Amino acid sequence: MVTTYPMTAQGAAKLREELQELKSVTRPRIIQSIAEAREHGDLKENAEYHAAREQQSFCEGRIQDIEGKLSGAQIIDVTKMQNTGKVIFGTTVTILNTDTDQEITYRIVGDDEADLKNGLISVNSPIARGLIGKEIDDVAAITTPSGVVEFEIIEVEYK
């Protein structure tokens, strides 16, 4: 069974860029470092060689990881969908904390794209799970570490 990963079009593009960078810049640089370290002689006590091999191992692992994710990616581009006002994967949603009157805007993205500092939350996070399927003016009661918090959905954008 193939595992699929929901991913925004922007997230997939970012992964492709990273993959290209790893294959065309990082990998050749590491190979060059290994070749130079080999020229220094005894490999058993050659810290440069061992560091370069460790970098190579990390780089190759990351390449495999990205290729695996991209091959199993289910790319969802909400900009091509009709805005029904419903919160779905990929939408940008502005919510209001009904207790504090604090407005917050999040974009619901795949696990690899999540970056809370930039307002990107994972589709598997408690907040996203509580918001998905709701519409503008709905109130979502979401269990947080500090208890149940109610959020009113103010705006849903498909951008």
C-alpha positions as CSV (number, residue, x, y, z in Angstrom):
1,M,0.0,0.0,0.0
2,V,1.4,3.4,-1.0
3,T,1.1,6.1,1.6
4,T,0.0,9.5,0.2
5,Y,0.9,12.8,1.8
6,P,-1.4,15.8,1.4
7,M,0.7,18.7,0.2
8,T,0.1,22.2,-1.1
9,A,1.5,23.1,-4.5
10,Q,3.9,25.6,-2.8
11,G,5.1,22.9,-0.4
12,A,5.8,20.5,-3.3
13,A,7.7,23.2,-5.2
14,K,9.8,23.9,-2.1
15,L,10.7,20.2,-1.8
16,R,11.6,20.0,-5.5
17,E,13.9,23.1,-5.0
18,E,15.6,21.5,-2.0
19,L,16.0,18.2,-3.9
20,Q,17.6,20.0,-6.9
21,E,19.9,21.9,-4.5
22,L,21.0,18.7,-2.8
23,K,21.6,16.8,-6.1
24,S,23.3,19.6,-8.0
25,V,25.2,21.5,-5.3
26,T,25.5,19.7,-2.0
27,R,26.2,16.2,-3.2
28,P,29.0,17.3,-5.6
29,R,30.5,19.5,-2.9
30,I,30.6,16.5,-0.4
31,I,32.1,14.2,-3.0
32,Q,34.8,16.7,-3.6
33,S,35.4,17.0,0.2
34,I,35.7,13.2,0.5
35,A,38.2,13.1,-2.4
36,E,40.3,15.8,-0.8
37,A,40.2,14.1,2.6
38,R,41.3,10.8,1.0
39,E,44.5,12.6,-0.3
40,H,45.5,13.3,3.3
41,G,46.4,9.6,3.8
42,D,45.3,7.3,6.7
43,L,41.5,7.2,6.7
44,K,41.2,5.7,10.2
45,E,42.3,8.9,11.9
46,N,41.1,11.4,9.3
47,A,38.5,13.6,10.9
48,E,37.8,15.5,7.7
49,Y,37.1,12.2,5.9
50,H,34.7,11.0,8.6
51,A,32.9,14.3,8.7
52,A,32.5,14.4,5.0
53,R,31.2,10.7,5.0
54,E,28.7,11.7,7.7
55,Q,27.5,14.7,5.6
56,Q,27.2,12.4,2.6
57,S,25.1,9.9,4.6
58,F,22.8,12.8,5.8
59,C,22.5,14.2,2.3
60,E,21.7,10.9,0.7
61,G,19.1,10.2,3.4
62,R,17.4,13.5,2.9
63,I,17.4,13.0,-0.9
64,Q,15.6,9.6,-0.4
65,D,13.2,11.2,2.1
66,I,12.2,14.0,-0.3
67,E,11.9,11.7,-3.3
68,G,9.7,9.4,-1.3
69,K,7.5,12.2,-0.1
70,L,7.2,13.7,-3.6
71,S,6.3,10.3,-5.1
72,G,3.6,9.8,-2.6
73,A,2.4,13.4,-2.6
74,Q,-1.2,14.2,-3.2
75,I,-0.9,17.8,-4.3
76,I,-3.9,20.0,-3.5
77,D,-4.1,23.4,-5.0
78,V,-6.9,25.4,-3.4
79,T,-6.4,28.3,-5.8
80,K,-8.1,26.1,-8.5
81,M,-11.1,25.3,-6.4
82,Q,-14.3,27.2,-5.9
83,N,-14.4,29.0,-2.6
84,T,-17.3,27.4,-0.8
85,G,-16.5,29.1,2.5
86,K,-15.6,25.7,4.0
87,V,-12.3,25.2,5.8
88,I,-10.4,22.5,3.9
89,F,-6.8,21.5,3.4
90,G,-4.8,24.3,2.0
91,T,-7.2,27.1,2.9
92,T,-6.1,30.2,4.9
93,V,-8.5,30.7,7.8
94,T,-8.8,33.7,10.1
95,I,-10.2,32.8,13.5
96,L,-11.2,34.8,16.6
97,N,-10.5,33.4,20.1
98,T,-13.9,34.1,21.7
99,D,-12.3,34.5,25.2
100,T,-9.5,36.9,24.4
101,D,-10.8,38.5,21.2
102,Q,-7.4,37.7,19.6
103,E,-7.5,37.2,15.8
104,I,-5.2,34.6,14.3
105,T,-4.7,33.6,10.7
106,Y,-3.5,30.1,9.8
107,R,-2.9,28.2,6.6
108,I,-3.6,24.5,6.8
109,V,-0.8,22.6,5.2
110,G,0.9,19.1,5.1
111,D,3.1,17.9,8.0
112,D,6.3,18.8,6.2
113,E,5.2,22.3,5.5
114,A,4.0,23.2,9.0
115,D,5.8,26.3,10.5
116,L,3.8,27.9,13.3
117,K,5.9,31.0,13.3
118,N,4.8,31.7,9.7
119,G,1.2,30.8,10.4
120,L,1.4,27.4,8.7
121,I,-0.3,24.6,10.8
122,S,-0.3,20.9,10.0
123,V,-3.5,19.3,8.8
124,N,-3.0,16.8,11.7
125,S,-2.8,19.5,14.4
126,P,-5.7,19.7,16.9
127,I,-6.5,23.2,15.7
128,A,-6.7,22.2,12.0
129,R,-8.7,19.1,12.8
130,G,-11.1,21.2,14.8
131,L,-11.5,23.7,12.0
132,I,-11.8,21.5,8.9
133,G,-15.3,21.2,7.6
134,K,-16.5,24.3,9.4
135,E,-17.6,27.5,7.6
136,I,-17.5,31.3,8.2
137,D,-19.4,32.3,11.4
138,D,-19.1,28.7,12.8
139,V,-17.6,28.3,16.3
140,A,-15.1,25.5,16.8
141,A,-14.4,24.2,20.3
142,I,-10.8,23.0,20.2
143,T,-9.1,21.1,23.0
144,T,-5.7,22.8,23.7
145,P,-3.2,22.0,26.5
146,S,-4.8,24.8,28.5
147,G,-8.4,23.4,28.1
148,V,-11.2,23.8,25.6
149,V,-11.0,27.1,23.6
150,E,-13.7,28.4,21.3
151,F,-12.7,30.0,18.0
152,E,-15.1,31.7,15.7
153,I,-14.3,31.5,12.0
154,I,-14.1,35.0,10.5
155,E,-12.7,34.4,7.0
156,V,-11.8,31.5,4.8
157,E,-9.5,32.2,1.8
158,Y,-8.7,29.8,-1.1
159,K,-5.3,31.4,-2.0
